[in-house]
């Protein structure tokens, strides 16, 4: 249930920003520990257990108040790239 709340709030925050560059079926997320970088990922990743672990970490760190105005994931960019690369190969 908490993952759905994170996404619902992040998606509604994204509607307030310029989200026209996010293709249908994708989601923009901000990743990084100090400097945040924006990534656009397929919505299908949200069903993956490894990605859901990242969402739980985001909830623990930020609750439902994401400082970038969109979903912020508190992990290194290298870890995120490795995880999404492995998901893309499935």
C-alpha positions in Angstrom: 0.0 0.0 0.0 2.8 2.4 0.8 4.4 2.0 -2.6 1.1 3.0 -4.2 0.9 6.1 -2.0 4.5 7.1 -3.0 3.7 6.7 -6.7 0.3 8.5 -6.5 1.9 11.5 -4.8 5.0 11.5 -7.0 2.8 11.2 -10.2 0.6 14.1 -9.0 3.7 16.2 -8.3 5.0 15.4 -11.7 1.9 16.8 -13.3 2.7 20.2 -11.8 6.2 20.2 -13.4 7.0 20.0 -17.1 6.5 16.3 -17.7 5.9 16.4 -21.4 9.3 14.8 -22.1 8.3 11.5 -20.3 6.9 9.0 -22.8 3.6 7.3 -22.1 4.3 4.2 -20.0 7.3 5.7 -18.3 8.1 7.5 -15.1 10.8 10.1 -14.3 12.8 9.5 -11.1 15.7 11.4 -9.5 18.6 9.3 -8.3 21.6 10.0 -6.2 23.0 10.5 -2.8 24.1 14.1 -3.0 23.8 15.2 -6.6 20.5 14.0 -8.2 20.3 12.9 -11.8 17.0 12.4 -13.6 16.2 9.0 -15.2 13.2 7.9 -17.2 12.2 4.3 -16.6 9.4 2.0 -17.8 6.5 1.7 -15.5 7.0 -2.1 -15.7 10.0 -1.8 -13.3 7.6 -0.9 -10.5 6.5 -4.5 -10.4 10.0 -5.8 -9.9 11.0 -6.8 -6.3 14.4 -5.2 -6.5 12.9 -1.9 -7.6 10.3 -2.1 -4.9 13.1 -2.3 -2.4 14.4 1.0 -3.7 10.9 2.5 -3.4 10.8 1.3 0.3 14.2 3.0 0.9 12.8 6.2 -0.7 9.8 6.0 1.6 12.0 5.6 4.7 14.2 8.5 3.7 11.7 11.0 2.4 8.3 9.8 3.4 5.9 11.3 0.9 7.7 14.6 0.6 10.2 14.3 -2.3 12.5 17.3 -2.5 12.8 17.2 -6.3 9.1 17.4 -6.8 9.1 13.9 -8.3 10.1 10.4 -7.0 13.6 10.6 -5.5 15.5 7.4 -4.9 18.3 7.6 -2.3 21.0 5.3 -3.8 24.1 5.8 -5.8 23.6 6.3 -9.5 25.9 3.4 -10.2 23.7 1.0 -8.2 20.6 2.4 -9.9 22.1 1.9 -13.4 23.3 -1.6 -12.6 19.8 -2.5 -11.3 17.9 -1.0 -14.2 20.4 -2.6 -16.7 19.7 -6.0 -15.2 15.9 -5.4 -15.3 16.2 -4.3 -19.0 17.9 -7.6 -19.9 14.9 -9.7 -18.6 
